[in-house]
Amino acid sequence: MAKKGQQSPYGYSPSAWRMIGRGMELGLVIGGLTYVGYLGDEWLDTGPWLMLAGALMATVGGSYNLAKDMLYPKKPRPSNDVPSPGSPDDSQSE
């Protein structure tokens, strides 16, 4: 397994895997909200309007999140070497 900051043996960097996940997330959100809109159209007999609204909302919102993540990536979390406040300390045993 590749260490932090190193490229994986398959030629992809960890950030590439994150972007692949974001792309899959975008596709699933668009498909999911389109399907929910389709079900709403079937229930209310409104034609394609709810389906189109769901697809449009998912496309705009998902594209915004994808662009935000690509332009302003999250900083890596600090290592877990230092215990967080309020966590039990192993050096103080009863």
C-alpha positions as CSV (number, residue, x, y, z in Angstrom):
1,M,0.0,0.0,0.0
2,A,1.3,3.5,-0.8
3,K,2.2,5.8,2.0
4,K,0.9,9.3,2.4
5,G,2.1,11.6,-0.4
6,Q,3.3,8.7,-2.6
7,Q,1.9,7.4,-5.8
8,S,0.2,4.1,-5.7
9,P,1.7,1.1,-7.6
10,Y,-1.2,1.5,-10.1
11,G,-0.1,4.9,-11.3
12,Y,-2.8,7.0,-9.6
13,S,-2.2,9.4,-6.8
14,P,-4.5,9.4,-3.7
15,S,-6.1,12.6,-4.9
16,A,-7.0,10.9,-8.2
17,W,-8.9,8.3,-6.2
18,R,-10.7,11.0,-4.3
19,M,-11.7,12.7,-7.6
20,I,-12.9,9.3,-9.0
21,G,-15.1,9.0,-5.9
22,R,-16.4,12.5,-6.3
23,G,-17.3,11.8,-9.9
24,M,-19.2,8.6,-8.9
25,E,-21.0,10.6,-6.2
26,L,-22.1,13.2,-8.8
27,G,-23.4,10.5,-11.1
28,L,-25.3,8.7,-8.3
29,V,-26.8,11.9,-7.0
30,I,-28.0,12.9,-10.4
31,G,-29.5,9.5,-11.1
32,G,-31.1,9.3,-7.6
33,L,-32.8,12.7,-7.7
34,T,-33.9,12.1,-11.3
35,Y,-35.5,8.8,-10.2
36,V,-37.2,10.5,-7.2
37,G,-38.6,13.1,-9.6
38,Y,-39.8,10.3,-11.9
39,L,-41.6,8.7,-9.0
40,G,-43.1,12.0,-8.0
41,D,-44.3,12.5,-11.6
42,E,-45.9,9.1,-11.6
43,W,-47.7,9.8,-8.3
44,L,-48.9,13.3,-9.1
45,D,-49.3,12.8,-12.9
46,T,-47.3,15.9,-13.6
47,G,-45.4,14.7,-16.7
48,P,-41.7,15.1,-16.8
49,W,-41.5,18.3,-14.7
50,L,-40.5,16.9,-11.3
51,M,-38.0,14.5,-13.0
52,L,-36.4,17.5,-14.8
53,A,-36.4,19.6,-11.7
54,G,-34.7,16.7,-9.7
55,A,-32.1,16.3,-12.5
56,L,-31.4,20.0,-12.7
57,M,-31.1,20.4,-8.9
58,A,-28.7,17.5,-8.7
59,T,-26.6,18.6,-11.6
60,V,-26.2,22.2,-10.2
61,G,-25.6,21.1,-6.6
62,G,-23.3,18.2,-7.5
63,S,-21.3,20.2,-10.0
64,Y,-20.8,23.0,-7.4
65,N,-19.5,20.5,-4.8
66,L,-17.3,18.8,-7.3
67,A,-15.8,22.2,-8.5
68,K,-15.4,23.3,-4.9
69,D,-13.5,20.2,-4.0
70,M,-11.2,20.4,-7.0
71,L,-10.5,24.1,-6.6
72,Y,-10.1,24.1,-2.8
73,P,-9.0,20.6,-1.7
74,K,-9.3,19.8,2.0
75,K,-6.1,19.9,4.0
76,P,-4.9,16.5,5.4
77,R,-5.8,15.8,9.0
78,P,-3.0,15.8,11.6
79,S,-1.7,12.5,12.6
80,N,-3.3,10.6,15.5
81,D,-0.1,10.6,17.6
82,V,-1.4,13.2,20.0
83,P,-4.5,12.2,21.9
84,S,-7.6,14.4,21.5
85,P,-8.9,16.4,24.5
86,G,-11.2,14.3,26.6
87,S,-9.9,11.0,25.4
88,P,-8.8,8.5,28.1
89,D,-5.0,8.5,28.6
90,D,-3.4,5.0,28.8
91,S,-0.6,6.3,31.0
92,Q,-3.0,6.9,33.9
93,S,-4.1,3.5,35.0
94,E,-6.1,2.9,38.1
